[in-house]
Amino acid sequence: MSHLSRRRFQANQQLNKETAMYAKWQWVLRRISKRIWFRASLFSVLGIVSALASLTLRQYMPDTLSTKIGADAVDNILGIIASSMLAVTTFSLSTMVSAYGSATNTVTPRATSLLVEDSTTQNALSTFIGSFLFSLVGIIALSTGAYGNKGRLILFVVTIGVIAVIVYTLLRWIDHLARLGRLGETTDRVEEATLRAIAERKERPYLGGQPFPVNGVLPMAVRHIYPVDIGYVQHIDMPALARLSENPESRIYLHAVPGTFAEHTMPLASVIAVDEDDDGGVRAAFSIGVRRSYEQDPRFGISVLTEIASRALSPAVNDPGTAIDIIGRGIRVFSAFADTHPTEVQDEHDCSRVFVHGLNVQDMFDDFFMPIGRDGAAMVEVGVRMQKALAALSRIDSPGFATAAQRHSTLALKRAGAALAIEEDLQRLRILSLQI
């Protein structure tokens, strides 16, 4: 290899490394941006900057205009905003915590993370905190006499704009409070998160890589790489793995996918022709946390929907209507997954030497229908809805759907036979089962 070719190869490696790191940091920043403190901090800085902007802009204000428009009332207005926004923020925080507790008790604790990431709630709290800091900084600056007549006028105009933003936010917040933490609203969020994860997985069925060998048999020369941390795989940095497998002879077989529980005895990946010094890079491509994430993990959303139905079917709640609603949502989720027109996209990174397990239809059906069939076996209305749902899914022309639907229809019928006391109810389920 010539000196120029070597330099180009090294430059491409460095570029790919930077791009790969960006891919992981992009995911990290995305997670951080969903935290409530991040948006509140941005709004707080914006409020402080808005209050101090009058000191800079006052030199551009004509003298005649500052004498025509009086801004003496800005002191009182800022005082009102400061006191009211502090009270509204405290009330909103208590309401938000109550909504989280309600969702935990009536829906499932796994759905609370979606409420915490709610943009409307975060925008409202951030606006209130930012307005409070704006008024506080304005009052402090006014007490020092730093504004002058021109600065007071600019501060007055900015304050009017802040009041308009507060009023708009309050109106949206009042409307949002009527639904925050409610069963239907929270279930909608879980379904939306699941559908988003399925849409992303349809674009990259194997996360941008190649399908894992069907028989699961790997070459004898593979070297296993085990995790250091114990927890759930939340994200896999595929561009980083693409960089580590640039050698045409290299292969990386991923045993863990998002949602997999990683522990010390189970390898994350098996590699061929990858330098042992890069084992740490392979481990770093797997983001492991204490709990599962909706991103890149459609099965988690399906499991959370099932938890909502199981809680509704418990003797303490006894709400079969919610379970029936969840079964209907399950039909929409599986129908989205079985779309015969996938929108697979091409990645800019070459992941052709990275092999990944795809989603298994049988596992997804087990995640959804097995708990509902077990907990709703004694309720004929739930059994009827489940048999009709399985019949609908069996008619979808997608690999594995008919077999999985038939298997769970038979299992649900067996459970109902052990739980139902009236033969007529069981016969009704048998008729529906024969239609699959």
C-alpha positions as CSV (number, residue, x, y, z in Angstrom):
1,M,0.0,0.0,0.0
2,S,1.4,3.4,-1.0
3,H,1.9,6.2,1.5
4,L,-1.0,8.2,0.0
5,S,-3.3,5.2,0.0
6,R,-2.4,4.5,3.6
7,R,-3.1,8.1,4.6
8,R,-6.5,7.9,2.9
9,F,-7.3,4.6,4.6
10,Q,-6.4,6.1,8.0
11,A,-8.4,9.2,7.3
12,N,-11.5,7.1,6.4
13,Q,-11.0,5.1,9.5
14,Q,-10.9,8.3,11.6
15,L,-14.0,9.7,9.8
16,N,-15.9,6.4,10.4
17,K,-14.8,6.4,14.0
18,E,-16.1,10.0,14.5
19,T,-19.4,9.1,12.7
20,A,-19.8,6.0,14.8
21,M,-19.2,7.9,18.1
22,Y,-21.7,10.5,16.9
23,A,-24.3,7.8,16.4
24,K,-24.1,6.7,20.0
25,W,-23.9,10.3,21.3
26,Q,-26.9,11.1,19.2
27,W,-28.8,8.4,21.1
28,V,-27.5,9.7,24.4
29,L,-28.4,13.3,23.6
30,R,-31.9,12.1,22.5
31,R,-32.4,10.4,25.9
32,I,-31.1,13.5,27.8
33,S,-33.4,15.8,25.8
34,K,-36.4,13.9,27.0
35,R,-35.5,14.6,30.7
36,I,-37.5,17.3,32.3
37,W,-34.5,19.1,33.8
38,F,-33.0,19.5,30.3
39,R,-35.9,21.5,28.9
40,A,-36.4,23.4,32.1
41,S,-32.8,24.4,32.1
42,L,-33.1,25.7,28.5
43,F,-36.2,27.7,29.3
44,S,-34.5,29.1,32.4
45,V,-31.5,30.3,30.5
46,L,-33.9,31.8,27.9
47,G,-35.8,33.7,30.6
48,I,-32.6,35.1,32.1
49,V,-31.3,36.1,28.7
50,S,-34.6,37.8,27.9
51,A,-34.5,39.8,31.1
52,L,-30.9,41.0,30.4
53,A,-31.4,41.7,26.7
54,S,-33.0,45.0,27.6
55,L,-29.6,46.2,28.9
56,T,-28.1,45.6,25.5
57,L,-30.9,46.8,23.3
58,R,-31.6,50.0,25.1
59,Q,-28.9,51.8,23.1
60,Y,-31.0,51.3,19.9
61,M,-34.2,52.8,21.4
62,P,-35.0,56.4,20.2
63,D,-35.2,59.0,23.1
64,T,-38.6,60.3,21.8
65,L,-40.2,56.9,22.0
66,S,-39.1,56.2,25.5
67,T,-40.8,59.4,26.7
68,K,-44.1,58.8,24.8
69,I,-44.7,55.3,26.2
70,G,-44.7,54.9,30.0
71,A,-43.3,51.7,31.5
72,D,-43.6,52.5,35.2
73,A,-45.9,49.6,35.7
74,V,-43.3,47.0,34.8
75,D,-42.2,46.7,38.5
76,N,-45.6,45.7,39.6
77,I,-46.1,43.3,36.6
78,L,-42.8,41.6,37.3
79,G,-43.7,41.2,40.9
80,I,-47.1,39.6,40.0
81,I,-45.4,37.2,37.6
82,A,-42.8,36.2,40.1
83,S,-45.2,35.3,42.8
84,S,-47.8,33.7,40.6
85,M,-45.4,31.6,38.6
86,L,-43.8,30.2,41.7
87,A,-47.2,29.1,43.0
88,V,-48.3,27.7,39.6
89,T,-45.0,25.7,39.3
90,T,-45.5,24.2,42.7
91,F,-49.1,23.3,41.9
92,S,-48.1,21.8,38.5
93,L,-45.4,19.7,40.1
94,S,-47.7,18.2,42.7
95,T,-50.3,17.5,40.0
96,M,-47.7,15.9,37.8
97,V,-46.5,13.6,40.6
98,S,-50.2,12.7,41.4
99,A,-50.7,11.8,37.7
100,Y,-47.6,9.6,37.8
101,G,-48.8,7.8,40.9
102,S,-52.2,7.3,39.3
103,A,-50.7,5.8,36.2
104,T,-48.6,3.5,38.3
105,N,-51.6,2.2,40.2
106,T,-54.2,2.0,37.5
107,V,-52.1,1.3,34.4
108,T,-48.6,-0.1,34.9
109,P,-45.3,1.3,36.3
110,R,-43.6,0.6,33.0
111,A,-45.8,3.3,31.3
112,T,-44.7,6.1,33.7
113,S,-41.6,6.8,31.7
114,L,-43.7,7.9,28.7
115,L,-45.6,10.4,31.0
116,V,-42.3,11.7,32.3
117,E,-41.2,12.4,28.6
118,D,-44.4,14.1,27.7
119,S,-43.5,17.3,25.8
120,T,-46.6,19.3,26.8
121,T,-46.0,18.8,30.5
122,Q,-42.3,19.6,30.1
123,N,-43.0,22.7,28.1
124,A,-45.6,24.0,30.7
125,L,-43.3,23.5,33.7
126,S,-40.3,24.9,31.8
127,T,-42.3,28.0,30.7
128,F,-43.4,28.6,34.3
129,I,-39.9,28.3,35.7
130,G,-38.4,30.4,32.9
131,S,-41.0,33.1,33.5
132,F,-40.3,33.1,37.2
133,L,-36.5,33.5,36.6
134,F,-37.2,36.2,34.0
135,S,-39.3,38.3,36.4
136,L,-36.8,37.7,39.2
137,V,-33.8,38.8,37.2
138,G,-35.8,41.8,35.9
139,I,-36.7,42.9,39.5
140,I,-33.1,42.6,40.6
141,A,-31.9,44.7,37.6
142,L,-34.6,47.3,38.1
143,S,-33.7,47.7,41.8
144,T,-30.1,48.6,40.8
145,G,-31.3,51.2,38.3
146,A,-29.3,49.5,35.5
147,Y,-32.1,49.7,32.9
148,G,-32.8,53.5,32.7
149,N,-35.9,54.8,30.8
150,K,-35.0,53.1,27.6
151,G,-34.2,49.8,29.2
152,R,-37.5,49.9,31.2
153,L,-39.4,50.4,28.0
154,I,-37.8,47.4,26.3
155,L,-38.3,45.3,29.5
156,F,-42.0,46.4,29.4
157,V,-42.4,45.1,25.8
158,V,-40.7,41.9,26.6
159,T,-42.8,41.4,29.7
160,I,-46.0,41.7,27.6
161,G,-44.7,39.0,25.3
162,V,-43.9,36.8,28.2
163,I,-47.4,37.3,29.6
164,A,-48.8,36.2,26.2
165,V,-46.7,33.0,26.3
166,I,-47.8,32.3,29.9
167,V,-51.5,32.7,29.0
168,Y,-51.1,30.3,26.0
169,T,-49.2,27.8,28.0
170,L,-51.8,27.9,30.8
171,L,-54.7,27.2,28.4
172,R,-52.9,24.2,26.9
173,W,-51.9,23.0,30.4
174,I,-55.4,23.2,31.7
175,D,-56.7,21.1,28.7
176,H,-53.8,18.7,29.2
177,L,-54.4,18.2,32.9
178,A,-57.9,16.7,32.2
179,R,-56.2,13.7,30.5
180,L,-52.8,13.4,32.2
181,G,-52.4,10.1,33.9
182,R,-55.8,8.7,32.8
183,L,-56.0,5.1,31.7
184,G,-57.0,5.8,28.1
185,E,-54.5,8.5,27.6
186,T,-51.6,6.5,29.0
187,T,-52.6,3.4,26.9
188,D,-52.6,5.6,23.8
189,R,-49.1,6.7,24.6
190,V,-47.9,3.1,25.0
191,E,-49.5,2.1,21.7
192,E,-47.9,5.0,19.9
193,A,-44.5,4.2,21.3
194,T,-44.9,0.6,20.3
195,L,-46.0,1.5,16.7
196,R,-43.0,3.9,16.4
197,A,-40.6,1.1,17.5
198,I,-42.2,-1.3,15.0
199,A,-41.9,1.3,12.2
200,E,-38.2,1.9,13.0
201,R,-37.6,-1.9,13.0
202,K,-39.4,-2.3,9.7
203,E,-37.0,0.2,8.2
204,R,-34.1,-1.8,9.6
205,P,-35.3,-5.3,10.3
206,Y,-31.8,-6.3,11.4
207,L,-30.8,-2.9,12.7
208,G,-29.1,-2.3,9.4
209,G,-27.1,-5.5,9.5
210,Q,-27.6,-9.0,8.0
211,P,-29.9,-11.7,9.3
212,F,-28.4,-14.2,11.8
213,P,-27.8,-17.7,10.4
214,V,-31.0,-19.5,10.3
215,N,-29.7,-22.7,11.9
216,G,-27.8,-20.7,14.6
217,V,-24.6,-22.6,13.9
218,L,-21.5,-20.3,13.9
219,P,-18.0,-21.1,12.6
220,M,-15.6,-22.8,15.0
221,A,-13.2,-19.8,14.9
222,V,-15.5,-17.4,16.7
223,R,-14.5,-15.6,19.8
224,H,-17.2,-14.8,22.4
225,I,-17.4,-11.3,24.0
226,Y,-19.1,-11.1,27.4
227,P,-20.6,-8.1,29.1
228,V,-19.2,-6.3,32.0
229,D,-22.5,-4.9,33.3
230,I,-25.7,-6.7,34.0
231,G,-29.0,-5.3,32.8
232,Y,-31.1,-4.8,29.7
233,V,-29.7,-3.9,26.3
234,Q,-31.3,-0.6,25.5
235,H,-29.4,0.4,22.3
236,I,-26.9,-1.0,19.9
237,D,-24.5,1.3,18.1
238,M,-24.4,-0.3,14.6
239,P,-22.1,2.3,13.0
240,A,-19.5,1.5,15.7
241,L,-19.8,-2.2,14.9
242,A,-19.5,-1.4,11.2
243,R,-16.2,0.4,11.9
244,L,-14.9,-2.6,13.8
245,S,-15.8,-5.0,11.0
246,E,-14.1,-3.1,8.2
247,N,-11.8,-6.0,7.5
248,P,-13.4,-8.1,4.7
249,E,-12.7,-11.3,6.6
250,S,-14.3,-10.1,9.9
251,R,-17.7,-11.1,11.1
252,I,-19.7,-10.0,14.2
253,Y,-22.6,-12.1,15.3
254,L,-24.9,-10.4,17.8
255,H,-26.5,-12.7,20.4
256,A,-28.1,-9.8,22.3
257,V,-30.6,-7.4,20.8
258,P,-32.4,-4.4,22.4
259,G,-34.6,-5.9,25.2
260,T,-32.2,-8.8,26.0
261,F,-31.2,-9.2,29.6
262,A,-27.4,-9.3,29.5
263,E,-25.4,-11.1,32.2
264,H,-21.9,-12.4,32.6
265,T,-22.5,-16.0,31.3
266,M,-24.2,-15.0,28.1
267,P,-22.1,-13.5,25.3
268,L,-23.1,-10.2,23.7
269,A,-21.5,-11.1,20.4
270,S,-19.2,-13.6,18.7
271,V,-16.5,-12.2,16.4
272,I,-14.2,-13.4,13.7
273,A,-11.1,-11.6,12.5
274,V,-11.6,-8.8,14.9
275,D,-8.6,-7.7,16.9
276,E,-8.8,-8.5,20.6
277,D,-7.9,-4.9,21.4
278,D,-11.3,-4.0,19.9
279,D,-13.3,-6.2,22.3
280,G,-13.9,-3.1,24.5
281,G,-15.3,-1.3,21.4
282,V,-17.7,-4.1,20.8
283,R,-18.9,-4.0,24.4
284,A,-19.2,-0.2,24.2
285,A,-21.5,-0.5,21.3
286,F,-24.1,-2.1,23.6
287,S,-25.8,0.4,25.9
288,I,-27.0,-1.6,29.0
289,G,-29.3,-0.2,31.6
290,V,-31.4,-1.3,34.6
291,R,-34.7,-1.3,32.7
292,R,-35.9,-1.8,29.1
293,S,-36.5,1.0,26.7
294,Y,-39.2,1.5,24.1
295,E,-36.7,2.5,21.5
296,Q,-35.4,-0.3,19.2
297,D,-37.5,-2.8,21.3
298,P,-41.0,-3.3,20.0
299,R,-41.5,-6.4,22.2
300,F,-41.3,-4.1,25.3
301,G,-44.2,-2.0,24.2
302,I,-46.2,-5.2,23.5
303,S,-45.4,-6.5,27.0
304,V,-46.5,-3.2,28.6
305,L,-49.9,-3.4,26.7
306,T,-50.3,-6.9,28.1
307,E,-49.5,-5.7,31.6
308,I,-52.3,-3.2,31.3
309,A,-54.8,-5.9,30.3
310,S,-53.6,-8.3,33.0
311,R,-54.0,-5.6,35.7
312,A,-57.5,-4.9,34.4
313,L,-58.4,-8.6,34.6
314,S,-57.2,-9.0,38.2
315,P,-60.0,-9.6,40.8
316,A,-59.2,-6.3,42.5
317,V,-59.9,-4.3,39.3
318,N,-62.3,-6.6,37.4
319,D,-62.4,-4.4,34.2
320,P,-62.7,-6.8,31.2
321,G,-63.6,-3.8,29.0
322,T,-60.0,-2.5,29.2
323,A,-58.7,-6.0,28.3
324,I,-61.0,-6.1,25.3
325,D,-59.7,-2.6,24.3
326,I,-56.1,-3.8,24.6
327,I,-56.8,-6.8,22.4
328,G,-58.1,-4.4,19.7
329,R,-54.9,-2.3,20.1
330,G,-52.9,-5.5,19.7
331,I,-54.5,-6.1,16.3
332,R,-53.3,-2.7,15.2
333,V,-49.8,-3.3,16.4
334,F,-49.5,-6.8,14.8
335,S,-51.0,-5.5,11.6
336,A,-48.4,-2.7,11.4
337,F,-45.7,-5.3,11.9
338,A,-47.1,-7.6,9.2
339,D,-47.3,-4.9,6.6
340,T,-46.4,-6.5,3.3
341,H,-44.7,-3.4,2.0
342,P,-41.7,-2.7,4.2
343,T,-39.9,0.6,3.9
344,E,-36.4,-0.7,4.4
345,V,-33.8,2.1,4.1
346,Q,-30.1,1.9,3.2
347,D,-27.7,3.0,5.8
348,E,-24.6,5.0,5.0
349,H,-22.5,2.6,7.1
350,D,-21.5,-0.8,5.8
351,C,-23.0,-3.3,8.3
352,S,-23.0,-6.2,5.9
353,R,-20.6,-8.1,8.2
354,V,-22.7,-7.6,11.3
355,F,-25.4,-10.3,11.8
356,V,-28.4,-9.7,14.0
357,H,-31.5,-11.7,15.1
358,G,-34.7,-10.3,13.8
359,L,-38.1,-10.2,15.6
360,N,-39.7,-13.6,16.0
361,V,-43.4,-13.7,15.3
362,Q,-44.0,-16.6,17.7
363,D,-42.3,-14.7,20.6
364,M,-44.3,-11.6,19.9
365,F,-47.6,-13.6,20.0
366,D,-46.4,-15.2,23.2
367,D,-45.7,-11.8,24.8
368,F,-49.2,-10.5,24.0
369,F,-51.7,-13.4,24.0
370,M,-50.4,-15.8,26.6
371,P,-50.9,-13.5,29.7
372,I,-54.2,-12.2,28.5
373,G,-55.4,-15.8,27.7
374,R,-54.3,-16.9,31.2
375,D,-55.9,-14.1,33.2
376,G,-59.0,-13.8,31.1
377,A,-59.8,-17.5,30.8
378,A,-62.8,-17.3,33.1
379,M,-64.4,-14.4,31.3
380,V,-66.2,-15.5,28.2
381,E,-66.4,-12.0,26.7
382,V,-62.6,-11.7,26.8
383,G,-62.3,-15.2,25.3
384,V,-64.7,-14.2,22.5
385,R,-62.7,-11.1,21.7
386,M,-59.4,-13.0,21.7
387,Q,-60.6,-15.7,19.4
388,K,-61.9,-13.1,17.0
389,A,-58.6,-11.2,17.1
390,L,-56.6,-14.3,16.5
391,A,-58.9,-15.1,13.5
392,A,-58.3,-11.7,12.1
393,L,-54.5,-12.0,12.5
394,S,-54.6,-15.5,10.9
395,R,-56.0,-14.1,7.7
396,I,-53.1,-11.7,7.3
397,D,-50.7,-12.9,4.6
398,S,-47.5,-12.7,6.7
399,P,-45.0,-15.5,7.5
400,G,-45.8,-17.2,10.8
401,F,-49.0,-15.4,11.6
402,A,-51.4,-18.2,10.8
403,T,-49.4,-20.8,12.7
404,A,-49.0,-18.5,15.8
405,A,-52.7,-17.6,15.8
406,Q,-53.8,-21.2,15.6
407,R,-51.5,-22.2,18.4
408,H,-52.7,-19.5,20.8
409,S,-56.3,-20.1,19.8
410,T,-55.9,-23.7,20.9
411,L,-54.2,-22.7,24.2
412,A,-56.9,-20.1,25.0
413,L,-59.5,-22.7,24.4
414,K,-57.8,-25.1,26.7
415,R,-57.5,-22.5,29.5
416,A,-61.2,-21.6,29.0
417,G,-62.2,-25.2,29.3
418,A,-60.5,-25.4,32.7
419,A,-62.0,-22.1,33.9
420,L,-65.6,-21.9,32.4
421,A,-68.4,-23.7,34.2
422,I,-71.1,-23.4,31.6
423,E,-70.8,-25.6,28.5
424,E,-72.6,-23.1,26.3
425,D,-69.9,-20.5,26.8
426,L,-67.2,-23.0,26.0
427,Q,-69.1,-24.2,22.9
428,R,-69.2,-20.6,21.6
429,L,-65.5,-20.3,21.9
430,R,-65.0,-23.7,20.1
431,I,-67.0,-22.4,17.2
432,L,-64.9,-19.2,17.0
433,S,-61.7,-21.3,17.3
434,L,-62.7,-23.4,14.3
435,Q,-62.8,-20.3,12.1
436,I,-59.1,-19.8,12.4
